[in-house]
Amino acid sequence: MKKRLGIIILGVGMLIFAYFYAHIDKNTYLYDRNTDSAELIGTGIPDEGEEITQSFISVEDSIDGINLKATVIGEAENVGLEYSLIDEKSGEVVRTETVLGAEIKNNKFNVLRFQTLSGTKGKKYILKLSESGTGENAGISFYLSERESVQGKLEVKGQEIKGNLAVRTLTHRFDLETFVVLAGILAFIAGFMNVLYRMFR
């Protein structure tokens, strides 16, 4: 009886652990996810007053931020990068944040968060990027994929560009796939340990 109770407690504990572990930042690609890194091209540094915009339709119920690939050019520690979400239908800026160039990881995807925006599924938004404190050789450049995708329009410095910005939206939520995979791994480990215990006891 005690042995069965122990197994039940262990099983419940593993499921609880897997459940909490499975709450992850789910990425939704706004560009063709099969694009190789070598295929991405730079947008160049937007001057003050210039914008880079990418429209998209949200497939998630909420958005918690973006995952943006960027490169730091020159002495850009004090350059300010403003990233905003605009409701395309109303034109309202629903979220906006600023990050300094010193916080940007060079040639990597950067997680940039804002307060959770709920009720987003099926709605069309515009991601707007702009910079302050840039110079001729100092600022932050972004990447884009020229591959066709189902996403919306990309404009760089007022010009419509073929392709999409190399960016993903982030949604922090429970992910069933992660839960099932982790629960399966934990069950396998528990079963394997049980077999070893029986063999060597």
Rosetta blueprint (number, residue, H / E / L):
1 M L
2 K H
3 K H
4 R H
5 L H
6 G H
7 I H
8 I H
9 I H
10 L H
11 G H
12 V H
13 G H
14 M H
15 L H
16 I H
17 F H
18 A H
19 Y H
20 F H
21 Y H
22 A L
23 H E
24 I E
25 D E
26 K E
27 N E
28 T E
29 Y E
30 L L
31 Y L
32 D L
33 R L
34 N L
35 T L
36 D L
37 S H
38 A H
39 E H
40 L L
41 I E
42 G E
43 T L
44 G L
45 I L
46 P L
47 D L
48 E L
49 G L
50 E L
51 E L
52 I E
53 T E
54 Q E
55 S E
56 F E
57 I E
58 S L
59 V L
60 E L
61 D L
62 S E
63 I E
64 D E
65 G E
66 I E
67 N E
68 L E
69 K E
70 A E
71 T E
72 V E
73 I E
74 G L
75 E L
76 A L
77 E L
78 N L
79 V L
80 G E
81 L E
82 E E
83 Y E
84 S E
85 L E
86 I E
87 D E
88 E L
89 K L
90 S L
91 G L
92 E L
93 V E
94 V E
95 R E
96 T E
97 E E
98 T E
99 V E
100 L E
101 G H
102 A H
103 E H
104 I L
105 K L
106 N L
107 N L
108 K E
109 F E
110 N E
111 V E
112 L E
113 R E
114 F E
115 Q E
116 T E
117 L E
118 S E
119 G L
120 T L
121 K L
122 G L
123 K L
124 K E
125 Y E
126 I E
127 L E
128 K E
129 L E
130 S E
131 E E
132 S E
133 G L
134 T L
135 G E
136 E L
137 N L
138 A E
139 G E
140 I E
141 S E
142 F E
143 Y E
144 L E
145 S E
146 E L
147 R L
148 E L
149 S L
150 V L
151 Q L
152 G L
153 K L
154 L E
155 E E
156 V E
157 K L
158 G L
159 Q E
160 E E
161 I E
162 K L
163 G L
164 N E
165 L E
166 A L
167 V E
168 R E
169 T E
170 L E
171 T E
172 H E
173 R E
174 F E
175 D L
176 L H
177 E H
178 T H
179 F H
180 V H
181 V H
182 L H
183 A H
184 G H
185 I H
186 L H
187 A H
188 F H
189 I H
190 A H
191 G H
192 F H
193 M H
194 N H
195 V H
196 L H
197 Y H
198 R H
199 M H
200 F H
201 R L
